């Protein structure tokens, strides 16, 4: 809850969740929910595409497409393809998708007029203060969700969300950047929360679908561990055994007759069970009492009804998986989760998957801009002007085009 607060030193911080532990609980929930974990990783990989590259925008063609020209700056190209930037993109998008918010640290040079590096802070260890005189700060501590002391936390100023570049220039002119890291907060603003944004999958959790997806595997595992796996009930009358193994042939009080009966039943079971005996017929005989015409010595074989319908549980599990993917705006067919019939039926053919994949790329535009904003701000503050950043994409195509994939930029 954003109304709950706690203090570090003289600063009041906003609790992230009811017990200041929302990201910790969310991380555990994602880790144990297969479809949610995989869906978020899919979105991360899809959004990042095949990486970014610098270019110059040289106008728009008649079809409304951008005309891009390469940038002749080898140093910039090496920086954007470096591990520093790749690590930044991967981690900022990880927290953005998992928790709805990311925290990017700008590390200044010794002179304070440029940045020496950028680093994505782990959202698990980051918390925000309330606004005071228009300023906000980010505290970083491995003690969260517990309240750390001021000595066990690092305090950094948060850049203005309205215009972070103007904020940086103002701080630079006042000497406020020297020896002081700044934090650029990247939010998914869909939730309307002022401090911590809610992740896109939160609706599936609120509706209970994530709990259902986690409950069904536990139920099935417990059912398999504890269920009785009896399939047939075979009823054999005592009269059959009296003729098959007469008492007169065995010493009185001997266990030999019981042993003979057990061995006989074992041999019957051995000849009927196992894959090599599949569809094998069971032939039995019975006698009729001549005095009353009643059937005697008849074996009765009855199939036992399994009250636990595992197929019903799996259908519910598939529905929960689909609802979670819907919350992530992922077509289940892209993940190979298309169902052949019923409410959640869908086509899983190549055309359907390609179209869903293209829709995902189109929807990724705003998220891509959000995670590029800090990087573009970093570059412009360091003097790289008029350069645009674009993503490379691999687009699935049909075989009649002569290629399985093609490269595009966005």
C-alpha positions as a printed Julia matrix, in Angstrom:
410×3 Matrix{Float64}:
   0.0     0.0     0.0
   1.34    3.43   -0.97
  -0.25    5.0     2.11
   2.03    3.1     4.49
   5.38    4.72    5.3
   8.54    4.01    7.25
  11.55    6.17    8.09
  15.29    5.98    7.48
  17.11    8.81    9.17
  14.97   11.85    8.56
  13.37   10.58    5.35
   9.96    8.95    5.03
   9.86    6.09    2.54
   6.81    4.66    0.81
   6.14    1.02    1.66
   6.16   -1.18   -1.45
   3.21   -3.41   -0.69
   1.47   -4.07    2.6
   4.65   -5.18    4.41
   7.12   -3.46    2.1
   7.78   -6.84    0.49
   5.85   -6.78   -2.79
   8.88   -7.41   -5.04
  10.12  -10.24   -2.81
   6.69  -11.94   -2.86
   6.28  -11.28   -6.58
   9.68  -12.78   -7.37
   8.8   -15.97   -5.46
   5.4   -16.18   -7.15
   6.91  -15.76  -10.61
   9.59  -18.35   -9.88
   7.05  -21.05   -8.96
   4.53  -20.32  -11.74
   5.89  -21.86  -14.91
   3.7   -20.11  -17.48
   4.12  -16.7   -15.81
   7.9   -17.06  -15.55
   8.22  -18.24  -19.15
   5.75  -15.63  -20.43
   7.7   -12.78  -18.81
  10.98  -14.1   -20.17
   9.38  -14.39  -23.62
   8.3   -10.73  -23.42
  11.79   -9.71  -22.35
  13.43  -11.57  -25.23
  10.86  -10.34  -27.75
  11.16   -6.71  -26.62
  14.96   -6.76  -26.81
  14.85   -8.37  -30.25
  18.38   -8.75  -31.62
  19.7    -5.68  -29.85
  19.91   -1.97  -30.67
  21.94    0.11  -33.08
  22.47    3.85  -33.66
  21.16    5.59  -36.77
  20.19    8.99  -38.18
  16.6     9.77  -39.13
  16.68   11.11  -42.7
  12.96   11.71  -43.2
   9.83    9.71  -43.92
   9.01    7.99  -47.22
   5.65    8.07  -49.02
   4.49    4.94  -47.2
   5.12    6.53  -43.81
   8.24    4.49  -43.09
  11.31    6.03  -41.51
  14.35    6.56  -43.7
  17.3     5.57  -41.53
  20.98    6.16  -42.25
  23.9     4.54  -40.42
  25.99    6.54  -37.97
  29.7     6.69  -38.74
  30.79    6.49  -35.12
  32.7     3.33  -34.29
  33.08    4.25  -30.61
  29.32    4.64  -30.23
  28.65    1.36  -32.05
  31.06   -0.5   -29.76
  29.44    1.04  -26.68
  25.89    0.07  -27.73
  26.97   -3.49  -28.52
  28.97   -3.81  -25.31
  28.18   -5.93  -22.29
  27.47   -2.75  -20.3
  24.51   -1.82  -22.5
  23.35   -5.41  -22.99
  23.41   -5.92  -19.23
  21.53   -2.64  -18.75
  18.79   -3.56  -21.25
  18.32   -7.07  -19.87
  18.09   -6.0   -16.23
  16.0    -2.86  -16.67
  13.44   -4.82  -18.69
  13.52   -7.71  -16.21
  12.39   -5.52  -13.29
  10.07   -3.47  -15.51
   8.15   -6.63  -16.52
   8.37   -8.44  -13.18
   7.53   -5.54  -10.87
   6.31   -2.7   -13.11
   9.25   -0.42  -12.31
  13.04   -0.24  -12.79
  15.72    1.88  -11.17
  18.65    3.06  -13.33
  21.72    4.53  -11.67
  23.68    7.22  -13.53
  27.3     7.21  -12.32
  28.99   10.62  -12.82
  32.58   11.22  -13.83
  35.01   12.74  -11.34
  34.5    16.17  -12.85
  30.72   15.88  -12.65
  30.1    17.16  -16.18
  29.58   13.74  -17.8
  28.47   10.23  -16.89
  31.03    7.48  -16.51
  28.53    4.62  -16.54
  24.97    3.43  -16.02
  23.83    0.57  -13.85
  20.45   -1.06  -13.26
  19.76   -1.31   -9.54
  18.08   -4.47   -8.29
  14.44   -3.54   -7.64
  14.32   -6.04   -4.77
  16.64   -3.74   -2.83
  15.27   -0.34   -3.91
  12.62    1.85   -2.25
  11.39    5.41   -2.85
  10.82    8.29   -0.47
   7.79   10.51   -0.54
   8.18   13.84   -2.33
   9.65   16.61   -0.2
   9.97   20.12   -1.63
   9.54   18.59   -5.1
  12.44   16.15   -4.66
  12.37   12.38   -4.3
  15.11    9.93   -3.33
  15.82    6.26   -3.84
  17.26    4.16   -1.02
  19.16    0.96   -1.84
  19.74   -1.67    0.83
  20.06   -5.43    1.06
  18.07   -5.23    4.32
  14.74   -4.58    2.58
  11.93   -5.45    3.22
  13.08   -4.87    6.81
  13.84   -1.26    7.71
  17.59   -0.65    7.56
  19.56    2.0     9.4
  20.94    4.96    7.48
  24.4     3.34    7.65
  23.09    0.22    5.88
  21.48    2.06    2.97
  22.62    4.2     0.04
  20.63    7.33   -0.77
  20.44    8.73   -4.32
  18.37   11.53   -5.8
  15.63   10.58   -8.28
  15.52   12.57  -11.51
  12.37   14.46  -12.45
   9.91   12.21  -14.3
   8.55   15.2   -16.22
  11.89   16.18  -17.83
  14.94   14.28  -16.52
  17.32   15.89  -19.05
  16.36   19.4   -17.91
  16.78   18.23  -14.31
  20.28   16.94  -15.1
  21.35   20.19  -16.77
  20.08   22.15  -13.76
  22.0    19.91  -11.36
  25.1    20.19  -13.53
  24.99   23.99  -13.53
  24.66   23.99   -9.73
  27.47   21.48   -9.25
  25.06   18.9    -7.88
  26.34   15.99   -9.98
  29.9    15.87   -8.73
  30.43   12.72   -6.69
  26.69   12.02   -6.6
  24.87    9.24   -8.5
  21.38    9.9    -9.82
  18.48    7.46  -10.34
  16.29    7.43  -13.43
  13.04    5.6   -12.61
  11.42    3.67  -15.47
   7.72    3.0   -14.8
   4.88    1.22  -16.49
   2.36    3.99  -15.83
  -0.73    1.9   -16.63
  -1.47    1.3   -12.93
  -1.78    5.04  -12.06
   0.26    4.54   -8.88
   2.42    7.57   -8.12
   5.4     5.7    -6.73
   5.48    1.97   -7.51
   3.73    0.8   -10.65
   1.86   -2.51  -10.72
   3.1    -5.13  -13.2
   0.89   -6.13  -16.1
   0.34   -9.64  -14.71
  -1.14   -8.3   -11.45
  -4.7    -8.63  -12.79
  -4.25  -12.4   -13.27
  -3.1   -12.67   -9.66
  -5.97  -10.55   -8.35
  -8.47  -12.7   -10.26
  -6.98  -15.87   -8.72
  -5.68  -17.49  -11.92
  -2.09  -17.66  -10.69
  -3.24  -19.42   -7.51
  -5.22  -21.9    -9.63
  -2.23  -22.53  -11.89
  -0.11  -23.3    -8.82
  -2.75  -25.38   -7.0
  -3.48  -27.91   -9.73
   0.05  -29.41   -9.97
   0.07  -29.78   -6.16
  -3.34  -31.48   -6.27
  -2.29  -33.89   -9.01
   1.0   -34.71   -7.31
  -0.8   -35.46   -4.04
  -3.43  -37.51   -5.89
  -0.79  -39.6    -7.66
   1.1   -40.16   -4.41
  -1.95  -41.22   -2.43
  -4.37  -42.7    -4.92
  -5.32  -46.38   -5.11
  -4.46  -47.56   -8.6
  -6.93  -50.49   -8.68
  -8.54  -50.83  -12.1
 -10.51  -54.07  -11.91
 -12.54  -55.89   -9.24
 -12.47  -59.66   -9.84
 -14.92  -61.68   -7.74
 -14.25  -65.43   -7.5
 -16.77  -67.67   -5.64
 -15.54  -70.06   -2.93
 -17.03  -72.96   -4.88
 -14.48  -72.4    -7.65
 -11.58  -72.88   -5.24
 -13.24  -75.93   -3.66
 -13.2   -77.68   -7.03
  -9.86  -76.24   -8.22
  -8.0   -77.07   -5.01
 -10.04  -79.68   -3.07
  -9.47  -79.84    0.68
  -8.95  -83.58    0.42
  -5.71  -83.1    -1.53
  -4.07  -81.03    1.21
  -3.23  -81.99    4.82
  -5.65  -80.55    7.39
  -4.36  -77.27    8.85
  -1.69  -76.97    6.16
  -0.81  -73.63    4.56
  -0.08  -75.39    1.28
  -3.62  -74.87   -0.08
  -3.55  -71.11    0.64
  -0.16  -70.89   -1.04
  -1.47  -72.76   -4.1
  -4.44  -70.38   -4.38
  -2.16  -67.31   -4.11
   0.2   -68.68   -6.77
  -2.76  -69.32   -9.06
  -4.07  -65.74   -8.68
  -0.57  -64.38   -9.24
  -0.25  -66.35  -12.48
  -3.62  -64.98  -13.68
  -2.52  -61.43  -12.89
   0.85  -61.97  -14.59
  -0.83  -63.18  -17.75
  -3.2   -60.23  -17.95
  -1.06  -57.23  -16.87
   1.71  -55.46  -18.75
   2.01  -53.97  -22.21
   2.79  -57.34  -23.81
  -0.67  -58.54  -22.72
  -2.59  -55.51  -23.95
  -6.04  -56.41  -25.32
  -5.55  -60.02  -24.26
  -8.88  -61.83  -23.61
  -9.69  -63.48  -20.29
 -11.5   -66.79  -20.68
 -13.39  -68.2   -17.7
 -15.81  -71.08  -17.23
 -18.63  -71.63  -14.82
 -20.9   -74.4   -13.71
 -24.7   -74.61  -13.36
 -26.26  -76.3   -10.34
 -28.51  -79.03  -11.78
 -30.86  -78.99   -8.81
 -31.84  -75.32   -9.0
 -30.42  -74.09  -12.3
 -28.32  -71.35  -10.62
 -24.96  -70.36  -12.0
 -22.04  -71.26   -9.74
 -18.27  -70.8    -9.91
 -18.67  -67.72  -12.15
 -15.92  -65.07  -12.11
 -17.32  -61.52  -12.06
 -15.0   -58.81  -13.43
 -16.01  -55.19  -12.9
 -14.13  -52.05  -14.02
 -13.58  -49.67  -11.1
 -14.71  -46.09  -11.69
 -11.96  -43.54  -11.12
 -13.67  -40.66   -9.33
 -10.67  -38.37   -9.83
 -10.9   -37.03  -13.38
  -7.36  -35.87  -14.11
  -8.42  -34.63  -17.55
 -10.77  -32.11  -15.93
  -7.93  -30.8   -13.79
  -5.69  -30.43  -16.83
  -8.37  -28.49  -18.71
  -8.65  -26.1   -15.74
  -4.86  -25.8   -15.63
  -4.77  -24.98  -19.35
  -7.48  -22.34  -18.81
  -5.44  -20.78  -15.98
  -2.33  -20.76  -18.17
  -4.28  -19.07  -20.97
  -5.7   -16.41  -18.63
  -2.19  -15.61  -17.34
  -0.9   -15.27  -20.91
  -3.89  -13.06  -21.76
  -2.94  -10.78  -18.85
   0.55  -10.55  -20.39
  -1.04   -9.82  -23.8
   0.53  -12.97  -25.23
  -1.44  -15.14  -27.65
  -1.17  -18.66  -26.12
  -0.53  -20.1   -29.6
   2.83  -18.33  -29.73
   3.85  -20.31  -26.64
   2.52  -23.57  -28.08
  -0.4   -23.44  -25.66
  -3.26  -23.47  -28.18
  -6.08  -25.78  -27.11
  -7.84  -28.0   -29.68
 -11.37  -27.33  -28.45
 -13.61  -25.6   -25.94
 -13.72  -22.05  -24.61
  -9.98  -21.48  -25.03
  -9.69  -23.12  -28.45
  -7.32  -21.54  -30.9
  -5.44  -22.32  -34.05
  -1.77  -23.08  -33.6
  -0.8   -23.09  -37.26
   2.15  -21.18  -38.67
   0.12  -18.22  -39.95
  -1.62  -17.78  -36.61
   1.7   -17.87  -34.73
   3.34  -15.4   -37.15
   0.47  -12.93  -36.86
   0.43  -13.17  -33.07
   4.21  -12.66  -33.01
   3.88   -9.51  -35.16
   1.16   -8.18  -32.84
   3.51   -8.69  -29.89
   6.26   -6.74  -31.65
   3.85   -3.91  -32.44
   2.74   -3.8   -28.8
   6.36   -3.71  -27.65
   6.89   -0.17  -28.98
   6.02    1.73  -25.8
   8.03   -0.64  -23.58
  11.01   -0.28  -25.9
  10.82    3.49  -25.71
  10.55    3.38  -21.93
  13.71    1.33  -21.5
  15.59    3.38  -24.13
  14.78    6.72  -22.48
  17.51    6.47  -19.8
  20.07    5.3   -22.35
  19.23    8.14  -24.77
  19.33   10.61  -21.87
  22.75    9.22  -20.9
  24.09    9.61  -24.45
  22.75   13.14  -24.96
  24.15   14.3   -21.64
  27.53   12.93  -22.75
  27.37   14.94  -25.99
  25.94   12.4   -28.46
  23.3    14.46  -30.24
  20.74   13.76  -32.99
  21.25    9.98  -32.86
  18.26    7.65  -32.86
  18.27    4.18  -31.33
  16.39    1.35  -33.03
  15.84   -2.35  -32.35
  16.65   -5.19  -34.72
  13.89   -7.8   -35.1
  13.77  -11.25  -36.63
  10.4   -11.64  -38.35
   8.99  -15.07  -39.17
   7.99  -15.49  -42.82
   6.31  -18.18  -44.92
   8.4   -20.64  -46.91
   7.1   -19.3   -50.24
   9.17  -16.13  -49.68
  12.34  -18.18  -50.03
  13.47  -17.61  -46.44
  12.33  -18.67  -43.0
  13.09  -15.29  -41.41
  13.94  -11.73  -42.37
  15.56   -8.86  -40.5
  13.7    -5.61  -39.87
  14.26   -2.61  -37.63
  11.89   -0.81  -35.32
